[in-house]
Amino acid sequence: MKTPVRLVLAACAASMLCTAPAHAATTLRFGHANSPGEVAHDLFAELADRVGKRTNGEVVIRVFPSEQLGKEADLVQQVKSGALDLSAPLCRRGYAVATEGADLSIPGAAQRLVNDAAARLGGLDLLINVAGAPLGRFALAALDDATCDDILQLNLRAVIDACRAALPHLRQAVHPAIVNTSSVAARSGGGRGVWVYAAAKAGVESLTRSLARELGPAGIRVNAVAPGYIVTPIHDGFSSDDERRAYVAATPLGRGGTADECVGAYLFLACHGLSAFVTGQTLAVNGGLALN
């Protein structure tokens, strides 16, 4: 019988710890029918087969559900209180699931999340850093120190801290990988008033390249995904209708993307069988909004 595959699913500011029989991983899907997320079950089967060969196979996955983006504070409280049940869909598929709240805008939270996951799962194979947000629009003259620190903490420092905490465990893993999350803003400078966020995401891309060079000799691949204009609730009350129309007009595919359409990029970079010789790269998922 194959060793269970162990997953951590972090929805922005919350995490889900999940164990499942390796064969059950073939039923785990991110996204909806007829969307790019539908292929996820095959890719997770590849991960399951890979880690199932270990005595203690573990995987750590951190992903974001589109319906929760932009609602990080509420999400953490709902997870902590038990009001939000992230586990039910997975339990119906035969997974054993536990949830934790972790607000990565708080210094030290990323390390605790990774360390707790490693302790509960017996190690880590894969880290996907997704949590992030601009936290508002601020002109240079109006930005105070505390807000600047908060934006940098959530979007850059938490990524560094998660990678540092995961490193000892990844060194012991089979085909370990880190997948970070950048943004089209890293290249464009971002829209109105999100320059600190854009700078932080540029830092994530530089960090990704640097870590790929440093950790490559240990067999640890490090890559990033850079989404463009993704239509999620994070834009509610943040981007005006005119700004949203401008994003669409500047996108050659003529629309905003969906969270489901980002899934394939993360899974591609996470799966050794698909991207074993890919490291130090940032994969753009932006509909052509920024072209290399």
C-alpha positions, 0 to 999 in steps of 0.5 A, a space after each residue: 500500500 502506498 504511503 499517504 500523500 500529505 498536503 498543506 493548502 494555504 488559502 491566502 492567509 489560512 492553511 489546510 493540512 491534508 493527508 490522503 492515500 496516494 491513489 486518492 490524489 487522482 481525485 483532487 482537482 482545483 478549478 471547475 469542469 472544463 477549465 484548466 484546473 480540471 487537469 490537476 488530478 493527473 498532475 497530483 497523481 504524478 506527485 503522489 506517485 513520486 512521493 509515494 516511493 518514500 518511507 514518509 512521503 510529504 507534499 506541501 501545497 499552498 493555493 488560493 481559491 478565487 472566492 476568498 481573495 481579498 478577504 484575508 482577515 475575514 478568512 483567518 477569523 472564520 478558519 480559527 472559529 470553525 465557521 469556514 469549513 475548507 475541509 468538507 469537499 476534500 473529506 468527501 474525497 477520502 482525505 483527512 483534513 485539518 485547518 489552521 489560521 495564519 495571517 502572513 502579514 504578521 512577522 513570524 507567522 510564515 515561519 510558524 506556519 511552515 514549522 507547524 506543517 513540517 512537524 505535523 506532516 513529518 517533513 516537506 517536499 513542496 512549498 508554494 508561496 501565494 499569499 499577497 495583496 497590495 493592501 490599498 493604493 498609496 501615493 508616495 507622499 501619503 504612505 506612512 512607515 507602518 503601511 509600507 512595512 505591512 506591504 513589504 512584510 506580506 508580499 516579500 518578507 513572508 516569502 523569505 521567511 517561509 523559504 528559510 523555514 522550509 529549507 532544512 526540510 526540503 533538503 531531505 525531500 525527493 525532487 523538492 521545489 519552491 514556487 513563489 508568486 510574483 505579479 505583472 506589476 513587478 515588470 510594469 510598476 503596477 497601477 495607481 498607488 501600488 508601487 510598494 507592492 510592485 517593488 515587493 513583487 520585483 523582489 520576489 522575482 529577484 529572490 527566485 533567481 537568487 535562490 535557484 542559483 543557491 539551492 540548485 546544487 541541492 536539487 531544489 528548484 525555485 520558480 515563480 508565477 506572475 499573474 496579470 489582471 485576474 478577476 477576483 474580489 480583491 479588486 472590489 473597492 480597490 480598482 475602479 470600473 475604468 481601471 478594470 476596463 483599462 486592464 482588459 483593453 491592454 490585454 491582447 486576449 481581451 479579458 481578465 483571467 481567472 484563478 482557475 487559469 493560474 492553476 496549471 502554471 503552479 502545477 507545472 512548476 511544482 511537478 518534477 515530471 513536467 519541469 525537472 529542468 526548469 529553475 530560476 524562471 518566472 512564468 507569466 500568466 497574463 493574457 499578454 498584458 506584459 510580453 517578454 
